[in-house]
Amino acid sequence: MNTTRLTSWALIAIAGLGLASSGRAEGKFYFPIGIAYTSGAQDATDKLYDYYKRDGFDVSRIDIPVGLVFNPYYEWKTAVGGIGVGVTVGPTAFLVVDEKTIYGSGGSSENTKFSYAVPVGGFVRYTPWPESKVSPYVRVGVKYPFAGGDNFESSQAGAFGAVGLEFWRTKKVGVSLEAGYDTSEINVKYTGQNKLAGNFSEKVTLPGFTVALSVVF
């Protein structure tokens, strides 16, 4: 049994325990949306940078390894704290490459390449003090990175875990700060242009390590 399948069964078991312990307790929807730094986006651009350099290109770069995250969930208040289940989208990653080739005759050509990765999955979470203004929480789940374009393609689903703090939790609008790690993978690919080094393709863990700041509605 692989790790992703084992994690999926664990999520089902935890969610079942949460529902069973909640009885008829009322629950509530929460809608955290924000931005996240992701080490995987940085790794992907670093890998593609190396590919272009190997193929003889002069490369200039601007990296912004930040993407959008959306983690809505429903939480039941139980005797042991808040048990929640939800879906997760992100952190998103987008990559634009502007290629310019200058020929010996003085002519040139330009080409723009676009790639994207949008991890999507589900999770369960636990909040020990759901009625507190400031409350820590943990969440675990599984994601699959939907990726495509000229330089990205989907590779492998992975498990993830995160710990965080929610502030002003009892208000209509709160804030959460979270750190986590996601083992999902994508392929970074490159088709040689100058034929100096051929074609390249390599797996990159994405999102990888993440730090997210979200507004919680």
Stockholm file with secondary structure:
# STOCKHOLM 1.0

chainA/1-217         MNTTRLTSWALIAIAGLGLASSGRAEGKFYFPIGIAYTSGAQDATDKLYDYYKRDGFDVSRIDIPVGLVFNPYYEWKTAVGGIGVGVTVGPTAFLVVDEKTIYGSGGSSENTKFSYAVPVGGFVRYTPWPESKVSPYVRVGVKYPFAGGDNFESSQAGAFGAVGLEFWRTKKVGVSLEAGYDTSEINVKYTGQNKLAGNFSEKVTLPGFTVALSVVF
#=GR chainA/1-217 SS CCHHHHHHHHHHHHHHHHHHHHTTCCEEEECEEEEEEEHHHHHHHHHHHHHHHHTTCCCCCCCCCEEEEECCEEEEEETTEEEEEEEEECCCEEEEEEEEEECTTSCEEEEEEEEEEEEEEEEEEEESCTTSSSEEEEEEEEEEEEEEESSEEEEECEEEEEEEEEESTTSSSEEEEEEEEECCEEEEEECCSSSSSCCEEEEEESSEEEEEEEEEC
#=GC SS_cons         CCHHHHHHHHHHHHHHHHHHHHTTCCEEEECEEEEEEEHHHHHHHHHHHHHHHHTTCCCCCCCCCEEEEECCEEEEEETTEEEEEEEEECCCEEEEEEEEEECTTSCEEEEEEEEEEEEEEEEEEEESCTTSSSEEEEEEEEEEEEEEESSEEEEECEEEEEEEEEESTTSSSEEEEEEEEECCEEEEEECCSSSSSCCEEEEEESSEEEEEEEEEC
//
